[in-house]
């Protein structure tokens, strides 16, 4: 039976705009947007009976191509983006914080490439069906139910909300707790594009933060300070950027310096695995990190490198003492990994913070942390 012939499906579609508008009004009462703009709602899908998405006004990464009334993020077409919109809208209706939307979209990207797949016969993974490739034989629902994107999205979120601490877990770990995939690490590679998709469809919800009990609603706002944004990223320390990335006066400065008092806690900017936690030798090859350094001494002092999803590496230099984490430790976003100091090539207490791409720890892999962190809702203050 097609949806056009299914009275229940037609009733669901008629209810959806009213539900979404009511949700928008409820969230507007909860949301503290400050000067960033009020909560809005927008219809991206072209028809009045399609999902209506909430807009948090936390900003876009860059101008987005619009096709058939939908933002397009390559390599996904309008039909796939429409399915992403349904996933997000169901999460909003259920008052799941936006981090859950990113996790759900990334999971569907891995399982179905955001396509509502029927049973594929010999090509099928057992009896998997739909956006999340859920299996009737595993109790997810009937084959007809699992071909309904709203139903299958709701089932995903219900399971996700049962996972203790899911908002701080690595995306791939949270998704695996729900899906029980044979390839549990596969979800991680989709995190960056899933974040872009959520931002594109909601004008910045992946930069929002949620607090409180998700099932009962959350205080949703644009992330700031120690908040962990829906993208999974947070600021390593509070404070403003002083010396910036590869400035005219310091062209080989491969990160940014954030001033802070000695002893200030340094937090992992996102979940990941510790690659390095050690004392960096100075220019003379001497490891002397338990004393304050000085300009020209060389070296990072006590420092930590963390590997995140999509081969992103963050670096935290000049710690006051041995880091609080060890090589191969798994850390959560916001976890304390050390304390601000002035060891190594340093003129005073501060955090030297770097971001590297493509898994390249060398200067070749370094990029400007300021736009990178801004795009993820963890905005570093100052010019950088």
SEDRENTI-113895 format. One record per residue (C-alpha): residue number from 1; residue in one letter; x, y, z. Coordinates in steps of 0.1 Angstrom, whole numbers. Layout:
N
<node banu="NUM" bati="a" xx="X" yy="Y" zz="Z"/>
...
***
This chain:
384
<node banu="1" bati="x" xx="0" yy="0" zz="0"/>
<node banu="2" bati="x" xx="14" yy="34" zz="-9"/>
<node banu="3" bati="x" xx="14" yy="63" zz="15"/>
<node banu="4" bati="x" xx="-13" yy="80" zz="-6"/>
<node banu="5" bati="x" xx="-36" yy="50" zz="1"/>
<node banu="6" bati="x" xx="-26" yy="47" zz="37"/>
<node banu="7" bati="x" xx="-50" yy="67" zz="60"/>
<node banu="8" bati="x" xx="-26" yy="65" zz="89"/>
<node banu="9" bati="x" xx="3" yy="79" zz="69"/>
<node banu="10" bati="x" xx="-19" yy="107" zz="56"/>
<node banu="11" bati="x" xx="-30" yy="115" zz="91"/>
<node banu="12" bati="x" xx="7" yy="116" zz="102"/>
<node banu="13" bati="x" xx="15" yy="141" zz="75"/>
<node banu="14" bati="x" xx="-14" yy="163" zz="83"/>
<node banu="15" bati="x" xx="-3" yy="164" zz="120"/>
<node banu="16" bati="x" xx="33" yy="171" zz="113"/>
<node banu="17" bati="x" xx="33" yy="209" zz="106"/>
<node banu="18" bati="x" xx="11" yy="216" zz="136"/>
<node banu="19" bati="x" xx="34" yy="195" zz="158"/>
<node banu="20" bati="x" xx="65" yy="212" zz="146"/>
<node banu="21" bati="x" xx="51" yy="247" zz="150"/>
<node banu="22" bati="x" xx="39" yy="238" zz="185"/>
<node banu="23" bati="x" xx="74" yy="225" zz="193"/>
<node banu="24" bati="x" xx="90" yy="257" zz="180"/>
<node banu="25" bati="x" xx="68" yy="277" zz="203"/>
<node banu="26" bati="x" xx="77" yy="255" zz="233"/>
<node banu="27" bati="x" xx="114" yy="256" zz="226"/>
<node banu="28" bati="x" xx="113" yy="294" zz="221"/>
<node banu="29" bati="x" xx="102" yy="296" zz="258"/>
<node banu="30" bati="x" xx="131" yy="275" zz="268"/>
<node banu="31" bati="x" xx="159" yy="289" zz="246"/>
<node banu="32" bati="x" xx="182" yy="316" zz="259"/>
<node banu="33" bati="x" xx="195" yy="331" zz="226"/>
<node banu="34" bati="x" xx="209" yy="363" zz="241"/>
<node banu="35" bati="x" xx="220" yy="384" zz="212"/>
<node banu="36" bati="x" xx="222" yy="356" zz="187"/>
<node banu="37" bati="x" xx="186" yy="358" zz="175"/>
<node banu="38" bati="x" xx="153" yy="341" zz="184"/>
<node banu="39" bati="x" xx="142" yy="306" zz="174"/>
<node banu="40" bati="x" xx="125" yy="305" zz="141"/>
<node banu="41" bati="x" xx="111" yy="277" zz="119"/>
<node banu="42" bati="x" xx="115" yy="272" zz="82"/>
<node banu="43" bati="x" xx="100" yy="249" zz="56"/>
<node banu="44" bati="x" xx="129" yy="235" zz="36"/>
<node banu="45" bati="x" xx="110" yy="208" zz="19"/>
<node banu="46" bati="x" xx="87" yy="227" zz="-5"/>
<node banu="47" bati="x" xx="53" yy="214" zz="6"/>
<node banu="48" bati="x" xx="32" yy="224" zz="35"/>
<node banu="49" bati="x" xx="28" yy="188" zz="46"/>
<node banu="50" bati="x" xx="65" yy="182" zz="49"/>
<node banu="51" bati="x" xx="86" yy="185" zz="81"/>
<node banu="52" bati="x" xx="92" yy="220" zz="95"/>
<node banu="53" bati="x" xx="126" yy="224" zz="109"/>
<node banu="54" bati="x" xx="137" yy="246" zz="139"/>
<node banu="55" bati="x" xx="163" yy="272" zz="133"/>
<node banu="56" bati="x" xx="187" yy="282" zz="161"/>
<node banu="57" bati="x" xx="204" yy="312" zz="143"/>
<node banu="58" bati="x" xx="238" yy="300" zz="154"/>
<node banu="59" bati="x" xx="253" yy="306" zz="119"/>
<node banu="60" bati="x" xx="262" yy="288" zz="87"/>
<node banu="61" bati="x" xx="296" yy="274" zz="77"/>
<node banu="62" bati="x" xx="294" yy="290" zz="43"/>
<node banu="63" bati="x" xx="268" yy="298" zz="16"/>
<node banu="64" bati="x" xx="247" yy="267" zz="9"/>
<node banu="65" bati="x" xx="235" yy="257" zz="-26"/>
<node banu="66" bati="x" xx="197" yy="254" zz="-27"/>
<node banu="67" bati="x" xx="181" yy="229" zz="-51"/>
<node banu="68" bati="x" xx="145" yy="218" zz="-52"/>
<node banu="69" bati="x" xx="140" yy="240" zz="-21"/>
<node banu="70" bati="x" xx="166" yy="221" zz="-1"/>
<node banu="71" bati="x" xx="202" yy="229" zz="10"/>
<node banu="72" bati="x" xx="225" yy="205" zz="-8"/>
<node banu="73" bati="x" xx="257" yy="191" zz="8"/>
<node banu="74" bati="x" xx="277" yy="170" zz="-17"/>
<node banu="75" bati="x" xx="275" yy="141" zz="-24"/>
<node banu="76" bati="x" xx="239" yy="140" zz="-11"/>
<node banu="77" bati="x" xx="210" yy="149" zz="-34"/>
<node banu="78" bati="x" xx="177" yy="165" zz="-26"/>
<node banu="79" bati="x" xx="160" yy="132" zz="-18"/>
<node banu="80" bati="x" xx="187" yy="122" zz="7"/>
<node banu="81" bati="x" xx="187" yy="157" zz="23"/>
<node banu="82" bati="x" xx="149" yy="153" zz="26"/>
<node banu="83" bati="x" xx="155" yy="122" zz="46"/>
<node banu="84" bati="x" xx="180" yy="140" zz="68"/>
<node banu="85" bati="x" xx="154" yy="167" zz="74"/>
<node banu="86" bati="x" xx="129" yy="141" zz="86"/>
<node banu="87" bati="x" xx="155" yy="126" zz="110"/>
<node banu="88" bati="x" xx="162" yy="160" zz="124"/>
<node banu="89" bati="x" xx="126" yy="170" zz="127"/>
<node banu="90" bati="x" xx="117" yy="138" zz="146"/>
<node banu="91" bati="x" xx="146" yy="145" zz="170"/>
<node banu="92" bati="x" xx="133" yy="180" zz="175"/>
<node banu="93" bati="x" xx="97" yy="168" zz="182"/>
<node banu="94" bati="x" xx="111" yy="144" zz="208"/>
<node banu="95" bati="x" xx="131" yy="172" zz="224"/>
<node banu="96" bati="x" xx="164" yy="154" zz="218"/>
<node banu="97" bati="x" xx="193" yy="179" zz="220"/>
<node banu="98" bati="x" xx="209" yy="187" zz="186"/>
<node banu="99" bati="x" xx="239" yy="164" zz="194"/>
<node banu="100" bati="x" xx="215" yy="136" zz="189"/>
<node banu="101" bati="x" xx="205" yy="149" zz="155"/>
<node banu="102" bati="x" xx="242" yy="148" zz="144"/>
<node banu="103" bati="x" xx="246" yy="113" zz="157"/>
<node banu="104" bati="x" xx="214" yy="101" zz="140"/>
<node banu="105" bati="x" xx="222" yy="117" zz="106"/>
<node banu="106" bati="x" xx="258" yy="103" zz="107"/>
<node banu="107" bati="x" xx="244" yy="68" zz="115"/>
<node banu="108" bati="x" xx="219" yy="69" zz="86"/>
<node banu="109" bati="x" xx="247" yy="81" zz="63"/>
<node banu="110" bati="x" xx="267" yy="50" zz="71"/>
<node banu="111" bati="x" xx="238" yy="26" zz="71"/>
<node banu="112" bati="x" xx="219" yy="37" zz="40"/>
<node banu="113" bati="x" xx="236" yy="68" zz="26"/>
<node banu="114" bati="x" xx="205" yy="86" zz="37"/>
<node banu="115" bati="x" xx="183" yy="65" zz="13"/>
<node banu="116" bati="x" xx="152" yy="48" zz="25"/>
<node banu="117" bati="x" xx="162" yy="13" zz="13"/>
<node banu="118" bati="x" xx="137" yy="-15" zz="9"/>
<node banu="119" bati="x" xx="147" yy="-52" zz="13"/>
<node banu="120" bati="x" xx="174" yy="-57" zz="-13"/>
<node banu="121" bati="x" xx="172" yy="-94" zz="-17"/>
<node banu="122" bati="x" xx="205" yy="-112" zz="-21"/>
<node banu="123" bati="x" xx="223" yy="-78" zz="-16"/>
<node banu="124" bati="x" xx="207" yy="-72" zz="18"/>
<node banu="125" bati="x" xx="224" yy="-74" zz="51"/>
<node banu="126" bati="x" xx="201" yy="-101" zz="65"/>
<node banu="127" bati="x" xx="166" yy="-85" zz="68"/>
<node banu="128" bati="x" xx="178" yy="-49" zz="72"/>
<node banu="129" bati="x" xx="154" yy="-22" zz="60"/>
<node banu="130" bati="x" xx="151" yy="16" zz="58"/>
<node banu="131" bati="x" xx="173" yy="46" zz="67"/>
<node banu="132" bati="x" xx="189" yy="30" zz="96"/>
<node banu="133" bati="x" xx="189" yy="-6" zz="82"/>
<node banu="134" bati="x" xx="170" yy="-18" zz="112"/>
<node banu="135" bati="x" xx="159" yy="-55" zz="112"/>
<node banu="136" bati="x" xx="124" yy="-68" zz="118"/>
<node banu="137" bati="x" xx="139" yy="-100" zz="132"/>
<node banu="138" bati="x" xx="156" yy="-80" zz="159"/>
<node banu="139" bati="x" xx="124" yy="-64" zz="171"/>
<node banu="140" bati="x" xx="127" yy="-30" zz="155"/>
<node banu="141" bati="x" xx="93" yy="-32" zz="139"/>
<node banu="142" bati="x" xx="75" yy="-46" zz="109"/>
<node banu="143" bati="x" xx="90" yy="-42" zz="74"/>
<node banu="144" bati="x" xx="62" yy="-16" zz="66"/>
<node banu="145" bati="x" xx="70" yy="3" zz="97"/>
<node banu="146" bati="x" xx="107" yy="4" zz="90"/>
<node banu="147" bati="x" xx="101" yy="19" zz="56"/>
<node banu="148" bati="x" xx="86" yy="49" zz="74"/>
<node banu="149" bati="x" xx="114" yy="74" zz="80"/>
<node banu="150" bati="x" xx="95" yy="90" zz="109"/>
<node banu="151" bati="x" xx="90" yy="57" zz="126"/>
<node banu="152" bati="x" xx="125" yy="44" zz="121"/>
<node banu="153" bati="x" xx="140" yy="78" zz="133"/>
<node banu="154" bati="x" xx="119" yy="77" zz="164"/>
<node banu="155" bati="x" xx="131" yy="41" zz="172"/>
<node banu="156" bati="x" xx="167" yy="52" zz="168"/>
<node banu="157" bati="x" xx="163" yy="81" zz="192"/>
<node banu="158" bati="x" xx="145" yy="60" zz="217"/>
<node banu="159" bati="x" xx="174" yy="36" zz="219"/>
<node banu="160" bati="x" xx="200" yy="65" zz="219"/>
<node banu="161" bati="x" xx="183" yy="81" zz="249"/>
<node banu="162" bati="x" xx="188" yy="49" zz="269"/>
<node banu="163" bati="x" xx="226" yy="51" zz="264"/>
<node banu="164" bati="x" xx="241" yy="66" zz="296"/>
<node banu="165" bati="x" xx="262" yy="96" zz="288"/>
<node banu="166" bati="x" xx="256" yy="95" zz="251"/>
<node banu="167" bati="x" xx="261" yy="133" zz="246"/>
<node banu="168" bati="x" xx="297" yy="131" zz="257"/>
<node banu="169" bati="x" xx="306" yy="98" zz="240"/>
<node banu="170" bati="x" xx="324" yy="96" zz="207"/>
<node banu="171" bati="x" xx="298" yy="97" zz="180"/>
<node banu="172" bati="x" xx="308" yy="63" zz="167"/>
<node banu="173" bati="x" xx="305" yy="48" zz="203"/>
<node banu="174" bati="x" xx="270" yy="63" zz="208"/>
<node banu="175" bati="x" xx="259" yy="50" zz="174"/>
<node banu="176" bati="x" xx="273" yy="16" zz="180"/>
<node banu="177" bati="x" xx="255" yy="12" zz="213"/>
<node banu="178" bati="x" xx="222" yy="17" zz="193"/>
<node banu="179" bati="x" xx="230" yy="-1" zz="161"/>
<node banu="180" bati="x" xx="253" yy="-30" zz="172"/>
<node banu="181" bati="x" xx="271" yy="-28" zz="138"/>
<node banu="182" bati="x" xx="296" yy="-53" zz="126"/>
<node banu="183" bati="x" xx="318" yy="-23" zz="117"/>
<node banu="184" bati="x" xx="315" yy="-2" zz="149"/>
<node banu="185" bati="x" xx="342" yy="24" zz="139"/>
<node banu="186" bati="x" xx="326" yy="32" zz="105"/>
<node banu="187" bati="x" xx="303" yy="59" zz="119"/>
<node banu="188" bati="x" xx="331" yy="83" zz="128"/>
<node banu="189" bati="x" xx="340" yy="92" zz="93"/>
<node banu="190" bati="x" xx="306" yy="108" zz="87"/>
<node banu="191" bati="x" xx="307" yy="132" zz="117"/>
<node banu="192" bati="x" xx="320" yy="162" zz="98"/>
<node banu="193" bati="x" xx="295" yy="161" zz="70"/>
<node banu="194" bati="x" xx="266" yy="152" zz="93"/>
<node banu="195" bati="x" xx="275" yy="183" zz="112"/>
<node banu="196" bati="x" xx="274" yy="203" zz="80"/>
<node banu="197" bati="x" xx="240" yy="188" zz="71"/>
<node banu="198" bati="x" xx="225" yy="196" zz="105"/>
<node banu="199" bati="x" xx="238" yy="232" zz="102"/>
<node banu="200" bati="x" xx="225" yy="236" zz="67"/>
<node banu="201" bati="x" xx="190" yy="224" zz="75"/>
<node banu="202" bati="x" xx="187" yy="243" zz="107"/>
<node banu="203" bati="x" xx="209" yy="274" zz="103"/>
<node banu="204" bati="x" xx="234" yy="263" zz="129"/>
<node banu="205" bati="x" xx="218" yy="238" zz="153"/>
<node banu="206" bati="x" xx="251" yy="218" zz="153"/>
<node banu="207" bati="x" xx="266" yy="249" zz="170"/>
<node banu="208" bati="x" xx="239" yy="247" zz="197"/>
<node banu="209" bati="x" xx="243" yy="233" zz="232"/>
<node banu="210" bati="x" xx="218" yy="214" zz="252"/>
<node banu="211" bati="x" xx="215" yy="210" zz="290"/>
<node banu="212" bati="x" xx="190" yy="193" zz="313"/>
<node banu="213" bati="x" xx="172" yy="160" zz="308"/>
<node banu="214" bati="x" xx="167" yy="154" zz="270"/>
<node banu="215" bati="x" xx="134" yy="136" zz="273"/>
<node banu="216" bati="x" xx="118" yy="165" zz="292"/>
<node banu="217" bati="x" xx="133" yy="192" zz="271"/>
<node banu="218" bati="x" xx="165" yy="211" zz="271"/>
<node banu="219" bati="x" xx="178" yy="246" zz="276"/>
<node banu="220" bati="x" xx="189" yy="250" zz="240"/>
<node banu="221" bati="x" xx="212" yy="279" zz="231"/>
<node banu="222" bati="x" xx="242" yy="287" zz="209"/>
<node banu="223" bati="x" xx="272" yy="271" zz="225"/>
<node banu="224" bati="x" xx="295" yy="293" zz="245"/>
<node banu="225" bati="x" xx="323" yy="289" zz="271"/>
<node banu="226" bati="x" xx="325" yy="254" zz="285"/>
<node banu="227" bati="x" xx="294" yy="242" zz="266"/>
<node banu="228" bati="x" xx="299" yy="212" zz="244"/>
<node banu="229" bati="x" xx="283" yy="220" zz="210"/>
<node banu="230" bati="x" xx="261" yy="195" zz="191"/>
<node banu="231" bati="x" xx="291" yy="191" zz="168"/>
<node banu="232" bati="x" xx="309" yy="174" zz="198"/>
<node banu="233" bati="x" xx="334" yy="203" zz="202"/>
<node banu="234" bati="x" xx="342" yy="226" zz="231"/>
<node banu="235" bati="x" xx="368" yy="252" zz="240"/>
<node banu="236" bati="x" xx="399" yy="238" zz="256"/>
<node banu="237" bati="x" xx="401" yy="268" zz="281"/>
<node banu="238" bati="x" xx="383" yy="301" zz="285"/>
<node banu="239" bati="x" xx="401" yy="332" zz="274"/>
<node banu="240" bati="x" xx="410" yy="352" zz="243"/>
<node banu="241" bati="x" xx="435" yy="345" zz="216"/>
<node banu="242" bati="x" xx="466" yy="366" zz="218"/>
<node banu="243" bati="x" xx="492" yy="355" zz="193"/>
<node banu="244" bati="x" xx="475" yy="341" zz="163"/>
<node banu="245" bati="x" xx="481" yy="315" zz="136"/>
<node banu="246" bati="x" xx="511" yy="321" zz="113"/>
<node banu="247" bati="x" xx="511" yy="359" zz="117"/>
<node banu="248" bati="x" xx="534" yy="382" zz="98"/>
<node banu="249" bati="x" xx="556" yy="385" zz="129"/>
<node banu="250" bati="x" xx="555" yy="347" zz="136"/>
<node banu="251" bati="x" xx="550" yy="329" zz="103"/>
<node banu="252" bati="x" xx="560" yy="295" zz="118"/>
<node banu="253" bati="x" xx="535" yy="298" zz="147"/>
<node banu="254" bati="x" xx="513" yy="268" zz="139"/>
<node banu="255" bati="x" xx="486" yy="274" zz="165"/>
<node banu="256" bati="x" xx="471" yy="301" zz="186"/>
<node banu="257" bati="x" xx="480" yy="312" zz="222"/>
<node banu="258" bati="x" xx="452" yy="316" zz="247"/>
<node banu="259" bati="x" xx="462" yy="334" zz="279"/>
<node banu="260" bati="x" xx="452" yy="320" zz="312"/>
<node banu="261" bati="x" xx="464" yy="318" zz="348"/>
<node banu="262" bati="x" xx="488" yy="290" zz="357"/>
<node banu="263" bati="x" xx="469" yy="260" zz="369"/>
<node banu="264" bati="x" xx="438" yy="266" zz="347"/>
<node banu="265" bati="x" xx="422" yy="233" zz="337"/>
<node banu="266" bati="x" xx="427" yy="223" zz="301"/>
<node banu="267" bati="x" xx="400" yy="202" zz="285"/>
<node banu="268" bati="x" xx="399" yy="179" zz="255"/>
<node banu="269" bati="x" xx="383" yy="199" zz="227"/>
<node banu="270" bati="x" xx="365" yy="168" zz="215"/>
<node banu="271" bati="x" xx="364" yy="131" zz="222"/>
<node banu="272" bati="x" xx="392" yy="110" zz="209"/>
<node banu="273" bati="x" xx="423" yy="89" zz="216"/>
<node banu="274" bati="x" xx="455" yy="103" zz="232"/>
<node banu="275" bati="x" xx="484" yy="100" zz="207"/>
<node banu="276" bati="x" xx="511" yy="118" zz="227"/>
<node banu="277" bati="x" xx="515" yy="129" zz="264"/>
<node banu="278" bati="x" xx="550" yy="138" zz="272"/>
<node banu="279" bati="x" xx="577" yy="164" zz="278"/>
<node banu="280" bati="x" xx="589" yy="179" zz="245"/>
<node banu="281" bati="x" xx="627" yy="184" zz="244"/>
<node banu="282" bati="x" xx="641" yy="219" zz="240"/>
<node banu="283" bati="x" xx="664" yy="231" zz="212"/>
<node banu="284" bati="x" xx="693" yy="214" zz="229"/>
<node banu="285" bati="x" xx="675" yy="181" zz="232"/>
<node banu="286" bati="x" xx="671" yy="184" zz="269"/>
<node banu="287" bati="x" xx="638" yy="175" zz="286"/>
<node banu="288" bati="x" xx="633" yy="201" zz="313"/>
<node banu="289" bati="x" xx="595" yy="207" zz="315"/>
<node banu="290" bati="x" xx="591" yy="209" zz="353"/>
<node banu="291" bati="x" xx="603" yy="245" zz="353"/>
<node banu="292" bati="x" xx="590" yy="276" zz="336"/>
<node banu="293" bati="x" xx="605" yy="281" zz="301"/>
<node banu="294" bati="x" xx="615" yy="312" zz="282"/>
<node banu="295" bati="x" xx="614" yy="326" zz="247"/>
<node banu="296" bati="x" xx="638" yy="308" zz="224"/>
<node banu="297" bati="x" xx="641" yy="277" zz="246"/>
<node banu="298" bati="x" xx="623" yy="256" zz="221"/>
<node banu="299" bati="x" xx="598" yy="228" zz="225"/>
<node banu="300" bati="x" xx="562" yy="225" zz="236"/>
<node banu="301" bati="x" xx="570" yy="217" zz="272"/>
<node banu="302" bati="x" xx="545" yy="192" zz="287"/>
<node banu="303" bati="x" xx="520" yy="186" zz="259"/>
<node banu="304" bati="x" xx="493" yy="163" zz="246"/>
<node banu="305" bati="x" xx="481" yy="154" zz="211"/>
<node banu="306" bati="x" xx="446" yy="139" zz="207"/>
<node banu="307" bati="x" xx="433" yy="121" zz="176"/>
<node banu="308" bati="x" xx="397" yy="128" zz="168"/>
<node banu="309" bati="x" xx="372" yy="116" zz="141"/>
<node banu="310" bati="x" xx="381" yy="122" zz="105"/>
<node banu="311" bati="x" xx="419" yy="122" zz="113"/>
<node banu="312" bati="x" xx="417" yy="156" zz="131"/>
<node banu="313" bati="x" xx="445" yy="161" zz="157"/>
<node banu="314" bati="x" xx="445" yy="187" zz="185"/>
<node banu="315" bati="x" xx="476" yy="198" zz="204"/>
<node banu="316" bati="x" xx="478" yy="214" zz="239"/>
<node banu="317" bati="x" xx="513" yy="228" zz="248"/>
<node banu="318" bati="x" xx="531" yy="244" zz="278"/>
<node banu="319" bati="x" xx="514" yy="225" zz="306"/>
<node banu="320" bati="x" xx="526" yy="232" zz="341"/>
<node banu="321" bati="x" xx="532" yy="195" zz="350"/>
<node banu="322" bati="x" xx="529" yy="160" zz="335"/>
<node banu="323" bati="x" xx="496" yy="156" zz="317"/>
<node banu="324" bati="x" xx="467" yy="139" zz="334"/>
<node banu="325" bati="x" xx="462" yy="114" zz="305"/>
<node banu="326" bati="x" xx="484" yy="88" zz="290"/>
<node banu="327" bati="x" xx="490" yy="75" zz="254"/>
<node banu="328" bati="x" xx="461" yy="55" zz="241"/>
<node banu="329" bati="x" xx="437" yy="68" zz="267"/>
<node banu="330" bati="x" xx="402" yy="74" zz="253"/>
<node banu="331" bati="x" xx="390" yy="109" zz="264"/>
<node banu="332" bati="x" xx="356" yy="126" zz="262"/>
<node banu="333" bati="x" xx="349" yy="161" zz="251"/>
<node banu="334" bati="x" xx="355" yy="185" zz="280"/>
<node banu="335" bati="x" xx="375" yy="160" zz="300"/>
<node banu="336" bati="x" xx="404" yy="176" zz="319"/>
<node banu="337" bati="x" xx="437" yy="165" zz="304"/>
<node banu="338" bati="x" xx="461" yy="189" zz="322"/>
<node banu="339" bati="x" xx="467" yy="224" zz="335"/>
<node banu="340" bati="x" xx="480" yy="256" zz="320"/>
<node banu="341" bati="x" xx="517" yy="264" zz="326"/>
<node banu="342" bati="x" xx="547" yy="280" zz="310"/>
<node banu="343" bati="x" xx="570" yy="250" zz="302"/>
<node banu="344" bati="x" xx="590" yy="249" zz="270"/>
<node banu="345" bati="x" xx="592" yy="278" zz="246"/>
<node banu="346" bati="x" xx="570" yy="302" zz="266"/>
<node banu="347" bati="x" xx="571" yy="337" zz="279"/>
<node banu="348" bati="x" xx="543" yy="333" zz="304"/>
<node banu="349" bati="x" xx="514" yy="310" zz="314"/>
<node banu="350" bati="x" xx="491" yy="303" zz="284"/>
<node banu="351" bati="x" xx="478" yy="274" zz="263"/>
<node banu="352" bati="x" xx="493" yy="270" zz="228"/>
<node banu="353" bati="x" xx="465" yy="252" zz="209"/>
<node banu="354" bati="x" xx="469" yy="236" zz="174"/>
<node banu="355" bati="x" xx="445" yy="218" zz="150"/>
<node banu="356" bati="x" xx="459" yy="194" zz="124"/>
<node banu="357" bati="x" xx="441" yy="176" zz="95"/>
<node banu="358" bati="x" xx="447" yy="144" zz="76"/>
<node banu="359" bati="x" xx="463" yy="128" zz="107"/>
<node banu="360" bati="x" xx="494" yy="149" zz="100"/>
<node banu="361" bati="x" xx="511" yy="160" zz="133"/>
<node banu="362" bati="x" xx="537" yy="180" zz="114"/>
<node banu="363" bati="x" xx="535" yy="217" zz="105"/>
<node banu="364" bati="x" xx="522" yy="206" zz="71"/>
<node banu="365" bati="x" xx="490" yy="194" zz="87"/>
<node banu="366" bati="x" xx="484" yy="225" zz="108"/>
<node banu="367" bati="x" xx="454" yy="247" zz="101"/>
<node banu="368" bati="x" xx="441" yy="279" zz="117"/>
<node banu="369" bati="x" xx="421" yy="268" zz="148"/>
<node banu="370" bati="x" xx="400" yy="300" zz="148"/>
<node banu="371" bati="x" xx="377" yy="293" zz="118"/>
<node banu="372" bati="x" xx="378" yy="255" zz="125"/>
<node banu="373" bati="x" xx="365" yy="259" zz="160"/>
<node banu="374" bati="x" xx="340" yy="286" zz="150"/>
<node banu="375" bati="x" xx="325" yy="263" zz="124"/>
<node banu="376" bati="x" xx="319" yy="238" zz="152"/>
<node banu="377" bati="x" xx="302" yy="261" zz="176"/>
<node banu="378" bati="x" xx="332" yy="265" zz="200"/>
<node banu="379" bati="x" xx="343" yy="300" zz="191"/>
<node banu="380" bati="x" xx="377" yy="312" zz="202"/>
<node banu="381" bati="x" xx="376" yy="348" zz="213"/>
<node banu="382" bati="x" xx="399" yy="374" zz="198"/>
<node banu="383" bati="x" xx="412" yy="378" zz="163"/>
<node banu="384" bati="x" xx="436" yy="349" zz="162"/>
***
